[in-house]
Amino acid sequence: MGKKLNSLEDLGGFVFSTNKDFEFENEEITETPENEEQRLEAHLDKKNRGGKIATVIKGFEGNDDDLKSLAKKLKTLCGVGGTAKDGEIIIQGNFRDKIMEYLNKEGYKVKRVGG
């Protein structure tokens, strides 16, 4: 006997259908728009961070590799840690002005949001 399946994850990404007209659509890799086409927002945030401030860049469109690459450049520029996920880059500390200046030089359109 085979292994008992407890959830859909146990299928390993396979989905079975009884629909004979079903056509499989392969997910395409998201193409990252040019820098000039990106509309980013620069926020300062200290919610759920123990009172510490973080700079959050929102609105990035494109694939995760490009997002993580940009995040790495920003972390190196500021000399701090951070993370990138779900179209957001979170940089530890208040570096909004420095990051906005860098992003503008790179051709991104950045909008300051909040105080």
C-alpha positions as CSV (number, residue, x, y, z in Angstrom):
1,M,0.0,0.0,0.0
2,G,1.1,3.6,-0.7
3,K,1.5,6.4,1.7
4,K,-1.6,7.9,3.3
5,L,-2.4,11.4,2.1
6,N,-3.3,13.8,4.9
7,S,-3.5,17.1,3.0
8,L,-3.2,18.5,-0.5
9,E,0.4,19.3,0.1
10,D,1.1,15.6,0.2
11,L,0.3,15.4,-3.5
12,G,3.5,17.3,-4.2
13,G,1.9,20.1,-6.3
14,F,-0.2,17.8,-8.5
15,V,-3.9,18.6,-8.9
16,F,-6.3,16.0,-10.3
17,S,-9.4,17.0,-12.2
18,T,-12.3,15.0,-13.7
19,N,-12.9,17.8,-16.2
20,K,-11.8,16.4,-19.6
21,D,-11.8,19.9,-21.1
22,F,-9.4,21.3,-18.5
23,E,-6.3,23.0,-20.0
24,F,-3.3,23.4,-17.8
25,E,-2.0,26.9,-17.6
26,N,1.6,27.2,-16.6
27,E,2.5,30.1,-14.2
28,E,4.7,32.6,-16.0
29,I,7.6,34.2,-14.3
30,T,6.7,37.8,-13.5
31,E,8.6,40.2,-15.7
32,T,10.0,43.2,-13.8
33,P,9.1,46.6,-15.3
34,E,11.9,49.1,-16.0
35,N,12.9,51.4,-13.0
36,E,11.2,54.4,-14.6
37,E,7.9,52.5,-14.6
38,Q,8.0,51.6,-10.9
39,R,5.9,53.6,-8.5
40,L,7.3,53.1,-5.0
41,E,6.3,54.5,-1.6
42,A,8.7,55.2,1.2
43,H,7.1,54.8,4.7
44,L,8.5,54.9,8.3
45,D,7.0,52.3,10.5
46,K,7.4,51.3,14.1
47,K,4.4,49.0,14.6
48,N,5.2,45.6,16.1
49,R,8.9,46.4,16.3
50,G,9.3,47.1,20.0
51,G,9.4,50.9,19.4
52,K,12.2,50.7,16.8
53,I,11.8,52.5,13.5
54,A,12.0,50.7,10.1
55,T,12.0,52.2,6.6
56,V,9.5,50.3,4.4
57,I,9.5,50.6,0.6
58,K,6.2,49.4,-0.8
59,G,4.8,49.0,-4.3
60,F,7.6,47.0,-6.0
61,E,6.3,45.1,-9.0
62,G,8.3,42.2,-10.5
63,N,9.9,38.9,-9.6
64,D,11.3,38.1,-6.2
65,D,14.9,37.9,-7.4
66,D,14.8,41.5,-8.5
67,L,13.1,42.5,-5.3
68,K,15.8,40.8,-3.2
69,S,18.6,42.2,-5.3
70,L,17.3,45.8,-4.7
71,A,16.9,45.1,-1.0
72,K,20.5,43.9,-0.8
73,K,21.7,47.1,-2.5
74,L,19.6,49.2,0.0
75,K,20.9,47.3,3.0
76,T,24.5,47.7,1.8
77,L,23.9,51.4,1.2
78,C,22.6,51.9,4.7
79,G,24.9,49.4,6.4
80,V,22.0,47.7,8.2
81,G,19.8,44.6,8.1
82,G,16.4,44.1,6.5
83,T,14.2,41.9,4.5
84,A,12.2,41.7,1.3
85,K,9.0,39.9,0.7
86,D,5.5,40.4,-0.8
87,G,6.6,43.5,-2.8
88,E,8.0,45.2,0.2
89,I,11.5,46.0,1.4
90,I,12.0,46.6,5.1
91,I,15.2,48.3,6.2
92,Q,16.0,48.6,9.9
93,G,16.3,52.2,11.0
94,N,15.2,55.6,9.7
95,F,17.0,55.8,6.3
96,R,14.0,57.1,4.3
97,D,15.7,60.2,2.8
98,K,18.9,58.3,1.9
99,I,17.0,55.5,0.3
100,M,14.7,57.9,-1.6
101,E,17.7,59.8,-2.9
102,Y,19.3,56.5,-4.1
103,L,16.1,55.2,-5.7
104,N,15.6,58.5,-7.6
105,K,19.2,58.3,-9.0
106,E,18.4,54.8,-10.2
107,G,15.3,56.1,-12.0
108,Y,12.6,54.9,-9.7
109,K,9.6,57.2,-8.9
110,V,9.4,57.3,-5.1
111,K,6.7,59.0,-3.1
112,R,7.2,60.0,0.6
113,V,4.3,58.7,2.6
114,G,3.6,59.7,6.2
115,G,5.5,62.1,8.6
